Amino acid sequence: MHQEPLPSGRTTWTPVFHPPMQCSPPVRTWIGASSKIFAKSASPWSFSLTSSCSWSCLSCVLLLPFAHSDRWKGLSCRDSSASLREEASPSFTSCIFKQLLLQLWLGFSGAGIFSWVRGRRQTQEDKSVQECREAATPKHRIIGFVPRPPEEYVDENGHVDFTGSWKCASAGGDLHGVFADMGIGFVVRQGMAAFGWGRGAVVRKYEQNGNHVKVTERAFHEIVQEFDVNGQEQRVNCGDFDVLQTSYWDPQIPHVLHWRASDLEKAEPSKWTSTCQFFLDKDHFRIETTSASNKVAFWIYERETTGSS
């Protein structure tokens, strides 16, 4: 508060605001409203840098035409003296400019803080989702010893060629458990068990060209699958449904072929599987499938013919 002498010799208390808010009452009202709206927009849940800065700019644009108006300047002081009025009121443009800088600074600093908080929260959520998916992905474990493959079926990279026609000779492991984890019902599993889980009935014909593999499986009906062994997800036909399959060669044992399968939407990790395939000798290979709960089943196939037929 500041006591000013009046021309009549009387005194009165007239508020004098400290910079940058030393402006006339209408201007203070406008800027005060601007600050309140900015404060509301700066809440963590509704903060908008664009709206706060836009409000500051709009305030300046609307008030700048009055920056040099004597009528507005006269309202800044009760004294009618031009010299006292000039002394008591700073430039209106200066007030608006300072207010704009203040709100822009608050806007950008606030945006930076809340962007950092939101980004950190999103990163933690993404990490949590990734950890859950990795935990749900079956970790394949090969049962028993993996022998060296026949030299005539190994290329310069140590990968093998499964080209030929192969018939299922035996099946073992926790077959009921694996298919139950895959979502196959009890009645269907009993039917599969009655037919020996494919033993003596399922024939797989492989046509392999480098890392491109085509498999035609025949039993009660025919299923054709084609995929590339490149470590990338591909949509592969499995008869009544499709899956997302990722095929790759084992980095430690290059003659072992791996593939992971999941549902297309990746919404049911409990049904995901991990499978590997490798030669036992030149006329036999083994397929092992691990379910999401780490149950393992295997099939051994015996060569019918050499090459494609």
C-alpha positions as CSV (number, residue, x, y, z in Angstrom):
1,M,0.0,0.0,0.0
2,H,1.2,3.5,-0.8
3,Q,0.0,6.9,0.6
4,E,-0.2,9.6,-2.1
5,P,-0.9,13.3,-1.6
6,L,-4.0,14.6,-3.4
7,P,-4.2,18.1,-5.0
8,S,-6.5,19.2,-2.2
9,G,-3.9,18.3,0.5
10,R,-5.9,15.2,1.6
11,T,-4.4,11.8,1.5
12,T,-5.9,8.4,0.7
13,W,-4.6,4.8,0.4
14,T,-4.2,3.7,-3.2
15,P,-2.9,0.2,-4.0
16,V,0.3,0.2,-6.1
17,F,1.1,-3.2,-7.5
18,H,4.6,-4.5,-7.8
19,P,5.9,-5.2,-11.3
20,P,5.1,-7.0,-13.5
21,M,1.5,-6.5,-12.3
22,Q,1.5,-2.7,-11.9
23,C,-1.3,-2.1,-14.3
24,S,-4.7,-0.5,-14.4
25,P,-7.7,-2.4,-12.7
26,P,-9.3,-3.6,-15.9
27,V,-5.9,-5.0,-17.0
28,R,-5.3,-6.6,-13.6
29,T,-8.8,-8.2,-13.8
30,W,-8.1,-9.6,-17.3
31,I,-4.6,-10.9,-16.4
32,G,-5.9,-12.3,-13.1
33,A,-8.5,-14.3,-15.0
34,S,-5.9,-15.5,-17.4
35,S,-3.7,-16.7,-14.5
36,K,-6.6,-18.5,-12.9
37,I,-7.5,-20.3,-16.1
38,F,-3.8,-21.2,-16.6
39,A,-3.6,-22.5,-13.1
40,K,-6.6,-24.8,-13.8
41,S,-5.2,-26.0,-17.1
42,A,-1.9,-26.8,-15.3
43,S,-3.3,-29.7,-13.2
44,P,-1.7,-33.1,-13.9
45,W,-4.8,-34.5,-15.4
46,S,-5.9,-31.6,-17.6
47,F,-2.7,-29.8,-18.4
48,S,-2.5,-28.4,-21.9
49,L,0.5,-26.3,-22.9
50,T,-1.3,-25.3,-26.1
51,S,-4.3,-23.9,-24.3
52,S,-2.3,-22.0,-21.7
53,C,0.0,-20.4,-24.2
54,S,-2.8,-19.6,-26.6
55,W,-4.7,-17.9,-23.8
56,S,-1.6,-15.7,-23.0
57,C,-1.2,-14.8,-26.6
58,L,-4.9,-14.1,-27.0
59,S,-4.9,-11.8,-23.9
60,C,-2.0,-9.8,-25.4
61,V,-3.6,-9.5,-28.9
62,L,-6.9,-8.3,-27.5
63,L,-5.3,-5.7,-25.1
64,L,-2.5,-4.4,-27.3
65,P,-4.7,-1.8,-29.1
66,F,-5.3,-0.2,-25.7
67,A,-1.6,-0.1,-24.8
68,H,-1.3,3.7,-25.4
69,S,-4.9,4.7,-24.6
70,D,-5.0,7.7,-22.3
71,R,-8.4,6.5,-21.0
72,W,-6.8,3.2,-19.8
73,K,-3.6,4.8,-18.5
74,G,-5.7,7.3,-16.5
75,L,-7.3,4.5,-14.5
76,S,-3.9,3.4,-13.2
77,C,-3.6,6.3,-10.6
78,R,-6.0,8.5,-8.7
79,D,-3.8,11.5,-9.4
80,S,-4.7,13.6,-12.5
81,S,-1.2,14.9,-12.8
82,A,0.4,13.6,-16.1
83,S,3.8,13.4,-14.4
84,L,2.6,11.4,-11.5
85,R,0.5,9.2,-13.7
86,E,3.6,8.5,-15.9
87,E,5.6,7.8,-12.7
88,A,3.0,5.5,-11.2
89,S,2.2,3.4,-14.2
90,P,4.8,1.5,-16.3
91,S,4.2,0.9,-19.9
92,F,1.1,-1.3,-20.5
93,T,3.0,-3.1,-23.3
94,S,5.8,-3.9,-20.8
95,C,3.3,-5.4,-18.4
96,I,1.7,-7.6,-21.1
97,F,5.1,-8.7,-22.4
98,K,6.3,-9.7,-18.9
99,Q,3.0,-11.5,-18.2
100,L,3.4,-13.4,-21.5
101,L,6.9,-14.4,-20.7
102,L,5.9,-15.6,-17.3
103,Q,3.0,-17.7,-18.6
104,L,5.2,-19.2,-21.4
105,W,7.9,-20.1,-18.9
106,L,5.4,-21.7,-16.6
107,G,3.8,-23.5,-19.6
108,F,7.0,-24.9,-21.0
109,S,8.4,-25.9,-17.6
110,G,5.1,-27.5,-16.6
111,A,4.8,-29.3,-19.9
112,G,8.3,-30.7,-19.5
113,I,7.6,-32.0,-16.0
114,F,4.3,-33.6,-16.9
115,S,5.7,-35.0,-20.1
116,W,8.5,-36.6,-18.2
117,V,6.1,-38.1,-15.6
118,R,3.8,-39.5,-18.4
119,G,6.8,-40.8,-20.3
120,R,8.2,-42.5,-17.3
121,R,4.8,-44.1,-16.4
122,Q,4.4,-45.3,-20.0
123,T,7.9,-46.8,-20.0
124,Q,7.2,-48.7,-16.8
125,E,3.9,-50.0,-18.2
126,D,5.6,-51.1,-21.4
127,K,8.4,-52.8,-19.4
128,S,5.8,-54.5,-17.3
129,V,3.9,-55.8,-20.3
130,Q,7.1,-57.0,-21.9
131,E,8.2,-58.9,-18.8
132,C,4.8,-60.6,-18.6
133,R,5.0,-61.7,-22.2
134,E,8.5,-63.0,-21.7
135,A,7.5,-64.9,-18.6
136,A,4.6,-66.4,-20.6
137,T,6.7,-67.4,-23.6
138,P,7.6,-71.1,-23.4
139,K,11.3,-71.8,-22.8
140,H,12.2,-74.8,-24.9
141,R,14.4,-77.5,-23.3
142,I,15.6,-80.3,-25.4
143,I,15.2,-83.7,-23.8
144,G,18.2,-85.9,-24.2
145,F,21.3,-85.6,-26.5
146,V,21.3,-83.8,-29.8
147,P,23.6,-85.9,-32.1
148,R,25.5,-84.4,-35.0
149,P,23.5,-84.5,-38.2
150,P,24.5,-86.4,-41.4
151,E,27.2,-84.4,-43.2
152,E,25.4,-84.7,-46.6
153,Y,22.4,-82.7,-45.2
154,V,24.4,-79.9,-43.7
155,D,25.2,-76.6,-45.6
156,E,28.1,-74.2,-45.1
157,N,26.3,-72.4,-42.3
158,G,25.8,-75.6,-40.3
159,H,22.0,-75.7,-41.1
160,V,20.3,-78.9,-42.2
161,D,17.9,-79.8,-45.0
162,F,14.9,-81.8,-44.1
163,T,13.7,-82.3,-47.7
164,G,11.9,-85.6,-48.1
165,S,8.8,-87.5,-47.0
166,W,8.6,-88.6,-43.4
167,K,6.1,-90.7,-41.5
168,C,5.4,-90.5,-37.7
169,A,7.0,-93.6,-36.1
170,S,6.4,-92.8,-32.4
171,A,5.1,-90.2,-29.9
172,G,5.8,-89.7,-26.3
173,G,6.2,-87.2,-23.4
174,D,3.3,-85.4,-21.7
175,L,1.0,-85.4,-24.8
176,H,-2.2,-84.8,-22.9
177,G,-0.6,-81.9,-20.9
178,V,0.8,-80.2,-24.0
179,F,-2.5,-80.4,-26.0
180,A,-4.5,-79.3,-22.9
181,D,-2.3,-76.2,-22.6
182,M,-3.0,-75.5,-26.2
183,G,-6.7,-75.4,-25.5
184,I,-7.6,-78.8,-27.0
185,G,-10.6,-80.3,-25.1
186,F,-10.6,-83.6,-23.2
187,V,-12.9,-85.5,-25.8
188,V,-10.7,-84.5,-28.7
189,R,-7.5,-85.4,-26.8
190,Q,-9.0,-88.8,-26.1
191,G,-9.7,-89.3,-29.8
192,M,-6.1,-88.3,-30.6
193,A,-4.8,-90.7,-28.0
194,A,-6.9,-93.5,-29.5
195,F,-5.1,-93.0,-32.9
196,G,-1.7,-93.0,-31.2
197,W,-1.2,-89.2,-31.4
198,G,-0.4,-89.6,-35.1
199,R,1.8,-92.7,-34.9
200,G,1.8,-94.6,-38.2
201,A,-0.7,-92.1,-39.7
202,V,0.7,-88.6,-40.0
203,V,3.1,-88.0,-43.0
204,R,5.0,-84.8,-43.4
205,K,6.5,-83.9,-46.7
206,Y,9.3,-81.2,-46.6
207,E,10.4,-79.1,-49.5
208,Q,13.3,-76.9,-48.4
209,N,15.2,-74.3,-50.4
210,G,17.7,-72.6,-48.2
211,N,15.7,-70.9,-45.4
212,H,12.4,-71.3,-47.1
213,V,10.4,-74.3,-46.0
214,K,7.2,-75.8,-47.3
215,V,5.6,-78.6,-45.2
216,T,2.6,-80.6,-46.4
217,E,1.1,-82.7,-43.6
218,R,-1.3,-85.5,-44.4
219,A,-3.4,-87.5,-41.9
220,F,-7.2,-87.3,-42.0
221,H,-6.9,-84.1,-44.1
222,E,-4.1,-82.1,-45.6
223,I,-2.4,-79.0,-44.2
224,V,0.1,-76.9,-46.1
225,Q,2.5,-74.6,-44.3
226,E,5.1,-72.3,-45.7
227,F,7.5,-70.1,-43.8
228,D,11.0,-68.6,-43.8
229,V,13.6,-69.4,-41.2
230,N,14.5,-65.7,-40.6
231,G,13.6,-64.9,-37.0
232,Q,10.6,-62.8,-38.0
233,E,6.9,-63.3,-37.2
234,Q,4.8,-64.9,-40.0
235,R,1.2,-66.0,-40.3
236,V,1.2,-69.7,-40.8
237,N,-1.8,-72.0,-41.5
238,C,-2.5,-74.7,-38.9
239,G,-5.6,-76.2,-40.5
240,D,-8.7,-74.8,-38.8
241,F,-6.8,-71.7,-37.6
242,D,-3.7,-69.6,-38.3
243,V,-0.9,-68.7,-35.9
244,L,1.9,-66.2,-35.6
245,Q,5.1,-68.3,-36.0
246,T,8.7,-67.2,-35.6
247,S,11.3,-69.7,-37.0
248,Y,15.0,-69.5,-36.4
249,W,18.1,-71.7,-36.3
250,D,19.6,-72.3,-32.8
251,P,22.5,-69.9,-32.3
252,Q,24.4,-72.5,-30.3
253,I,23.5,-75.6,-32.2
254,P,22.9,-74.4,-35.8
255,H,21.5,-77.7,-37.0
256,V,18.5,-77.4,-34.6
257,L,15.5,-75.7,-36.1
258,H,13.2,-73.8,-33.7
259,W,9.8,-72.1,-34.0
260,R,7.5,-70.3,-31.6
261,A,3.8,-70.1,-32.2
262,S,1.2,-67.7,-30.6
263,D,-2.4,-66.7,-31.4
264,L,-2.8,-63.9,-33.9
265,E,-3.9,-61.3,-31.3
266,K,-1.3,-62.5,-28.7
267,A,-4.1,-62.5,-26.2
268,E,-3.7,-66.0,-24.9
269,P,-0.1,-66.6,-23.8
270,S,-1.2,-69.8,-21.9
271,K,-1.7,-71.5,-25.3
272,W,1.7,-70.5,-26.9
273,T,4.2,-73.2,-27.7
274,S,7.9,-73.5,-28.6
275,T,9.0,-76.4,-30.9
276,C,12.4,-77.6,-32.1
277,Q,13.3,-80.2,-34.8
278,F,16.7,-82.0,-35.3
279,F,18.1,-85.1,-37.0
280,L,18.7,-88.2,-34.9
281,D,20.4,-89.9,-37.9
282,K,20.0,-89.7,-41.6
283,D,16.7,-91.5,-41.6
284,H,15.1,-90.1,-38.4
285,F,14.4,-86.7,-37.0
286,R,12.7,-85.6,-33.7
287,I,10.1,-82.9,-33.1
288,E,9.7,-81.6,-29.5
289,T,7.0,-79.2,-28.4
290,T,7.1,-77.3,-25.1
291,S,3.9,-75.7,-23.8
292,A,3.5,-72.5,-21.8
293,S,3.6,-74.5,-18.5
294,N,6.8,-76.3,-19.6
295,K,5.2,-79.6,-20.5
296,V,7.1,-81.4,-23.2
297,A,5.9,-83.9,-25.9
298,F,7.9,-85.3,-28.8
299,W,7.4,-87.2,-32.1
300,I,9.9,-89.2,-34.1
301,Y,9.6,-89.3,-37.8
302,E,11.1,-91.9,-40.2
303,R,12.2,-91.2,-43.7
304,E,9.9,-92.7,-46.4
305,T,11.8,-91.5,-49.5
306,T,14.9,-89.5,-50.3
307,G,14.1,-86.1,-51.8
308,S,10.7,-84.9,-52.7
309,S,8.0,-87.2,-54.1
